[in-house]
Amino acid sequence: MDDIRLLQSLLRDGECQWMFLTSNERKEHEQKLVDARSRGMTIGRKRKERSDKGKEWKGQEKQASRKKKKTTSQLPLTYKSAEFVHDDDQDSERGSDDSGDD
């Protein structure tokens, strides 16, 4: 974590910056990486191998032919009804019944 903070501060202060490599510089850098890998050095992060590497997967034929079901998150949003109910009509009917003129 300290390396990230150091890099961030160097980038912010302008002491470290990105630069474009010429095609010759890029080829030279790639050759250095190839040489380092051939000597057995790990470049980047070593990833764990799959436990079933080289084995035949049992459900491989079935998986290819199976169609994917659409879930609700994949369906387009639609409204159940486009009709609006206005409360004004109901209030005016009740108002005439509940006038209190008894």
N, C-alpha and C positions, 0 to 999 in steps of 0.2 A: 504494500500500500504506500510505503514511503517513496518508492520509485515513481509511482503515478503522480504523487504530489510534487515531487521534484521536477518531473517532466512538465507538469502543468505550470509551475512557476517559471520555468525556463522559457516555455512558449509564450507566456503572458509578458515576460520582461523583454522578449525579443532576442534572447541569447541563443535560442534554439529555434529553427524554422524549417519548414518544408522547402524542398528544392527539386527541380526537375533534373533528371539525369539525361545526359546525351546517350545516343544509342551505344556508343563505345563503352561509356561508364556502366550502363545497364548490363551489357554483355560481360564485362569484367566482373561485376558483382554476382551475376548468375553463375559464372565459372567458379568463383570462390565458394559459393554455396554448394555446387556440385562436388567440388574437391573435398569440402568439409564433410559432406554426407558419405562420400566414398571412404573417408578415413574412419567412419563410424560415429561421427558427432551427430547429435540430435539437434536439428534446426527447427525451431518452433516448439510446439507442444506435442509430446508423444501421446497418442490416443490409445485407449484400450481396445484390443481386438474383440470382435464378437465371439461369444462362446459357441455359436453354431456355424462358425466360418468353415466353408467347404462341405457342409452337410446339406442334403436336400431337404427343403422345407415341405412338410406334409400337406399343407393347405394351399400350395402355390397355384395349382390349376383352378381350384374353386375361387380363390381370391380374384383372379383375373376376369372370370366370367360373371362375378357377382356385381349387380348394379348398386350404386350408392343411393340410399333413401334420402329424401330431402327432409331436413329438420325444420322446425319452426323458425330458426334463425336464418335459414336460407330462403324461405318463402317471402315473396314480396308483401309489404304491409297493405292490408285492405281493411276498409271499414265495413262493419256489419250492416249499417243502414245509412243511407244518405238523407233520410227524412229527419226534419227537425220538429220537435214538439215545443210550442211556445206556451209558457205559463200564463200569459196574459188572458188567453181564452178561458182557461179554467178559473182564474180569479174573478173575471167579470160575471161569470155564471153564478159563482158562489156569492158574490157581492149583492146581487139582486135578491137572492133568497135570504141572506142574513142581514137585511137592511135594518132590522130592529124597530119597524114601524107597528108593532103589535098593538 
